[in-house]
Amino acid sequence: MLSVENLSVSFVTRMGTNQAVDDISFTVQSGKITAIIGESGSGKSVACYSLLGLIPQPPGRIDGGRALFNGQDLLQLDTDELRKIRGRDIAMVFQDPMTCLNPYMTIGDQLMEPLRYHKKVSRAEARARALELLDEVGIRDPASTIDNYPHQFSGGMRQRVMIAMALINEPQLLIADEPTTALDVTIQAQILALLAALQKKRDIGVLLISHDLAVVADIADQIVVMQQGRIVETGDRDAIFRNAQHPYTQKLLQAIPRGGKPVALPVSEPLVTVRNLCTWFQSDKAPVKAVDDVSFDILRGEVLGLVGESGSGKSTIGRSLLRLVPVTSGTVHFDGIDVTALQARELKRLRRRMQFIFQDPFASLNPRMTVYDTLAEPLLLHDIETRSTVGAHVLRLMDDVGLARAAVRKYPHEFSGGQRQRIAIGRALATRPDFVVADEPVSALDVTIQAQILELMRELGREYGLTMLFISHDLAVVRQLADRIVVLHRGKVVEQANTEDLFARPQQAYTQQLLQSIPGRAVRTL
């Protein structure tokens, strides 16, 4: 169906020419899934975006190659010809739904738009099909949410909307760029099953871009491994996972989280105490009880994992602890201080000791600030460094989070999604806080960088006694890092236990469902 031959793509920047994709070739067959894997910045997304004319020219340019789709060379088509193919014959699921969905349009209108544009159906017919797709991708009560705007959805729900939009025209080829990155494990399993079902039913081809090798192991037929713009290994799934030949592929496989947390630090009294916390949001109807009567402790030096499906209230709890959203009732005590009773000035002084790593780095980083300014700002604001000394500290942070020092003067849009997340992590860790709320901090990272960041967090915990609330839908990562786990469902705590006890003997049916949905069955059997 798709044959890419000798594709090369480069970007001309003020720092010189960057060869993002260097003479790569691969194929996608009807009814098969080809997965492209590799670390952030390896050229995976650029290679696929270039097929549909989605890289900006300039500074991007296609230096050579062919991309034959049903006999047509996509690289030779003009804008109008590509527009007829995009969204109809070839659809795309992007990595970052918040920056791809139009904030001024309802979800329903955005879903209906490609169907009405390409197939000229009536608005009523398009709306009915949109409701079907929302239900298929796991949106609860689609009839009442179809007229909502993107900001009214959680990160995982926005990603589901993106997937529904891509599938609505039943394309021949689906290019999925990290399609399950922001999804909890149960919905992730549903989406992967949906992709597999559509593939068989419609005989479609899928080009899957992912850093999550556990997901790739479950569904891919063919795997392409990329490093620094080049393909270093290609093979079917069993060959790659059983007998990888290239050292880089072996490195990626070794970095897959398989559980087994290091020995926990000794812990004592609680650093954070949450009692009867309620965070409700007003609506035209009844209030939305995002967090409903939640109580738990986070012990000093402990990593507490908070898991649950998208929309369960995980992120709202994290934001409530730092007063980033108004708390309806209940109390949050940090080191004996009642956070819910603090005035704005007192809360600002406490920010040095309590930091937040946000889920969406592109939305949380200032697009007008360089990486240097982003990392220097908290150090200068809290008088940790002076103008003359802050540079050395910034460069050490770049080393810690795995970014090249030469990139320190770049802006957020010049980085890949995973690299932007590393910048956000560096910003949160700059002040060496006592307590960090980490909201999906490694969800956008490839497995090798993910392992580095988790190890960095462990080192900071040992060295500085760091206490953390670790929010994630990736239970394998939570198991690797957390001492205890709190399971959340629709705003309420359904189970709390030590990590290994919870994985070995889950008591509640909802917890058992989450554990059964963890991807990577193929990894465990190969």
N, C-alpha and C positions, 0 to 999 in steps of 0.2 A: 504493500500500500504506500509506504513512504521509504524512499531510498536517499539518504544523505551521503554525498560523495565529496571528500576533500574540502570540507567547509572550513574557512578561515575568517575570523572576525577580529577586528582591532578597534581600539579607541585612541584618538589623538587628544592628549591633554596637555596642560601647561608643564607637566612633569616629563613629557615625552610620549612615545607611542607604546600602548599596552596591548600585547597580543593576548586577547581574552580566549579565543578559540583558535587552535593551531592544527589545521589539516586533519580534521576528524571525519570518519565515515561510520555509519551504522544504518540499520534498517528497522522498520516496524511492520509486522505482518498483520493482516486481518485476523481478528479473533485472538490476538496475542498481546501480551503486555511486555514492553521493553522498558526496563528501568535504567535510568542514568543516575549513578551515585558518585559521591565525592565530597570533599570538604567545601565549606563556604569559599567562594572566590575561585573555584576550580573551572568555571565556565559552563556549568550545567544549564543554568537559566538563560544565559546569553545565547547559547547554541540554539535553544528551542525558540526563544523570542525572535531571533533573526529569521526563522523560517516564515514567520507571518508578518514581517516588516514592522516589528514592534520595538526595535532598538532605535534610539534617536540618531539621525544622520544629518549633520555631524552632531557629536564627536565620533559616533560609531560609524564603522564602514565594513562592508563585506568585501574581503580581499579576494575571494575566489571560492569555487566549488559549485555544486548543484544540489537541489533538493527536489526530487521527483515525487510528486503526489498524484497518483492515478495518471501518470504519464506527463503531467504538467510540471515545469520547473518553477517552483514558487519564487525563487530568487530573481526570476526574469519578469514577473508580473508587475503591472503598474498598480497604483493605489486603488483604483476603482475595481480592478479584477480581484485583488486581494480581499477587498471589502465584501465581495460576493461570496468568498470562501470562508472567511472568518465568521464564526458564530453559527454557520450552517453546516458546512462539510467538515471543518476543523474547529473545535471549540477549545477554550483554554480556561483552566482553573488557576487563578493566581495565588501566590503565597500570602499576600497581605490584603485581606478583604476590606479593611477599613480605608485604605487608600485607593481601592478599586471601585467601591460602591459610591454612587452619587449621593452626598448627604442631603440634597434638596429634593430627591425623588423617593417615593415610598418603595418598599420592597416589591410590592405587587407590580407597580409600573415598570420597575427595572427588569423584573422577570418576563413581563409581557412584551417588552420592547423588541428583543431579538426574534421572537416568534412572529410578531406582527410585521416586522421589517422584511424578514426572509420568506414567510409563508402566506402573508396577506390575509390572515384569519381575522375574524371579528373580535372585538374587545371581550365579549362574553365568553367566546370559545377560548381565547388566550387566558382569561382569568381562571376558567375551570381547569385548564392544564397546569397553570401556575399553582393552584391549590393542591393538585395531585402531587406535583414535584416537591412542594414544601413538606407534605406529609411523608413522602418517600425518604427524604433526607433527614427526617427526625425532628422537624419543627412542631412543637406542641401547639394544638389548637390553631391551625393555619388560618381558619376563617376569621379569627379575631386579630391575628398578627400580620396579615398580608398588607394591611394599610399602614403599618408602622414604618418608621424611618430607621436607617442603619444604626444610629446611636442608641436606639431603644433595645438593641439586641446585645447579648454577650459576644465575646470574641469567637467562641465556638459556633454560636448560632449564625453569625455573619459568614463564617466559612461555609456553613451548610447552604446558605442562600447562594453563595458564589457557585457551589457545585450544582445546585438546581438550575441556575441560569445557564451554565455550560451544557447541561443535559437536555434542556427543554426542546431543542431542535433535533434531537437524536442524531448527532453527528457521526460521520464515518471514523473520524480520528479525534481522540480526546487527548490533549496535552495537559497533564496535571502537575503543576509546580507545587510540591509539598502540600497535597490536597487535604491531609489529615493532621497538619502540624498543630492547629489550635483546638483539636477535638479531643474530648474525653474518650476513654477506651471503648465504652459501649457504642457510642455513635461512630467512632472510628471503625469498629467492626462492621456496623451497619453499612457505612459508606463503601468500605472495601467489598462487602458482599454485593452491594448495589452495582458497583462498577463491574464486578465479575458477572453478575446476572445480565446486565446490559450488553456486555461483551459477547456473551453466548447468544443472547436473543437477537441482537442486531449485527453480529459478526463485525464489531468495531475493533479498531486497533487503539491501544493506549500507550502513550509515551509518558512514563511516570518519572518525575524528578524528585529525588528524596535523599535526605541524609539519614533517615531512619532505616537501618538495614534490617531490623526486625519486621517492619512492614513489607519491605522488598522481598524478604525470604518467604513470606506467606503467599504472595500473589504473583510475583514476576516470573515470566517464562524465560526471558533473555535479560542479562545484566551487562551494562556498559560502565566501566569504572574510569572516571576522569580525574586527572591530577594536573594542575597548573595549565589548563587549556588543552591538554592532550589526552587521548585514550590510551590507557596503559594495559587494560585487559578487557576481554569480552568473552562471554560464555553463557551457557544455560545456567539456571539457578543451582542445580545440584553440583555442577562442576566448580562454580565459584565458591560455594559454601563448603564443599567437601575437600577441594583440592586447589585452592587459590595459588597461582604461580608467582604473581608480582608481589614484592615486599610491601608496596603501598596497600594493595588489597588485603594482605594479611594483617596490616596495621589497623585497617578499618574494622575488620572482623574481630580482632582482639579487643577493640574499644566498645563493643556492644555491651550495654549493662545487663548483667545476668543475676543481679541481686547479690546478697552477701555483704552486709555493711561491716566496716571495721569496728573493733571493740569500742563501745560508747565511752565518752568521757564521764567521769563521776559527776553527778548532778546533786543539787541540794534543794534550797528553797526556790519558790517560783520567782522569776523575774517579771513575768507578765501574768496577770490574773484577770480573767474575763468572767463576769457574772451576769447571767440573764440578759445578754446583749440582744437588742432588737434594733434593726435598721430597716425601716419601712419607707417606701416611696409612694407619694400621693399620685393618684390617677383620677380620671373622670368617674371611675366606678369605685370599687373597694380598694383600699391601699394594697400595694404589692409588698408582701412580707418577704423581702429578700433574705433577711436574717431574723430568725424567730426564736427568741429565748434560748440563746446559745451560751454555754458555760464550759470553760476549760482553763487549764494552767499551762504555761510554758516555763519549764524549769531553767534556771541559770546554766548556761553552757549546753543546752539541749537544742536539737533540731526536731521540731514538731512538724510532721507532714500533714497537710490538709488536702483531702482528695474528695472527688465527687464529680458528677457530670456538669457540663456547661449549663449555667443558669441555676446551679444549686446554691449559690451565695458565697462561694469561696473567695472570690476577689473582693466582694463587698465586705466580708469579715476583715480581710487584710487592710482595706482602706479605712474601715471603722476604727481599727486599733490605733492608727496614726491620725485620726480625725480628718481624713481627706474627704469623707462624706459625713453629713450630719447623723449623729446617733439618736435614735428615737427614745430609747430607754436602756437601762442597765449601766454597768460600770466597767471600765478598763483601767487597771492599775499597772503602771510600769515602775518597777523599783520603788514601790511605796507611794508613787505619785498618781493621783487620780487624773488621768489624761482627759476624761470627759468633762472635768470641771475647769480646765485651764483656759485662760484668756489667750488671745492671738499672740501677744508678745511673749508670754511664757511658753507657749507651744513652739514658737520659732526657735527659742533657745534650746528646746529639747530635741530639735531636728538633728542636731549633730549626733546624738546618741541613738536615734531611731531613723532608719532609712528604708526606702522602698525601691525595689526593682520591678518596673512595670512590664506587663506582658508584651505590649506593642512598642518596640523601640522607635519606630518611625514617627509615631504620634507623640511620644514623650520627649524626643530630642528636638532641640530648637534648630530649625533648618538654616537659620542665619548665623549660627555659631559653629566655629571649627571644633574639631575634637579637642584641641588644646584648650580652647576657651571653656568647653563643656566640662572637662575634667578639672580645670583650674578654679572654676567658679565656686564650688563648695569649699575648697581649701582656703580661698581668700575671704569668702563670706564669714566663715567661722574662725578666722584669724589663726589657722593652722600653719599657713605659710605666708611669706611676703612676696611681693612682685619679683624680688631678686632671687628667691629660692624656690618658687613654685615650679619652675621649668623642670628641675631634676625630679621632683615628685611626680609630675605628669608623665615623664618618660618611664619611670618605674611602674606606674599604673599601666601604661601601654604594654610593657613586658609581661606584667601579671596576667592580663586578660588576653594575651596572645596576638597582639596587633603590632605591625611593624612600626618602628619609631618614625620612619620616613612619611607615614600617613598622618602625622599629628596635625598638619595644617589643612587636611581635607575636611569637607562638609559631609553631613550624614547621607545625602543622596549619592555620594560617590562610593558608598560601601554596599556590600551584599547584605541581605537580611540578617544573616548570622553575625556578620561583623558589627552591624549596628547594635545587636543585642550585647555584644562584648563591651561596646562603649558605654551602654546604659549600666551594665554591671560595674564597670570601673568607676563610673560617677557615684554610684551608691556606696561603694567600698572606700572611696577616697578619704572620708572622714574617720575611718576605722571605728565604725559604730559599735555599740553594745548589742543592738537588736536590729535585725533586718527582716522585713517582710519581702519574700522573694516570690513574685507572682509569675509562674511559668518562666523562670529565668533561663532555662536551657531548651525551651520548646523549639526555637528556631535554629538551633546549633547542630552541626554535624556531630557524629558520635565522638570523634577524636577531640574536638574542641570542647564538647560537652563534658568529656572525662577530665579535661584540664581545668574547666571552671569548677566542677564539683570538687576536684582535688584542692583547688585554690580556696574554696569555701571551708574545706576541712582544715587546711593549714591555718587559715585565719581564726577558725574556731579554737584550735589548739593554742595558737600564739596569743590571742587576745581575749579568749573566753567568749567568743561570739555566740549569741543566742539567735535562733532563726525560726520563723514560721515559713515553711516551704510549701507553696501551693503548686499543685501539678495535676495534670490528668495522666501523666506517665507513671504508672505504678512501679515499673522496673527502676526508674530513677529514684522515686521516693523510697523504695526499699533499700537502695544503695546508700542513701544519705540520712534518712530519718531514724531517730531513736524511738519515737512513738508516732502513731497515726491516728488522726481524727477523720472519720468518714461522715460526709455531709450529704444530705438529700433534701432538696426543696426547702432549704433554709434551716433545717434542723439537724442536730447531731444524732446519728443513728448508732454509732459504735466508736469506742476509743480503746486502743490496746497497744502494747509494745509491738514493734514492727514485725518481728519474726512470729510472735504469737498470732497476730492478725492474719499473716499469710498462711500459717499452718492450720489455724483453727478459727476461721471467720464465723461469727455467731449469727449475723443477720443475713437474710436472703439478698438484700441489696449489695452488701459487701461481697458476697459470693459471686453475684452477677458481674461486678466490676473485675474481680480476679480472673474469672473465666474468659473475659474479653481481652486480656492482655495480648497484644500481637507477638509474633515470634515463635509460633508453634513449630514452624519449619526449622528455625535455628536450633531448637531443643532436640529435634529428631534427626537432623542431618549429622 
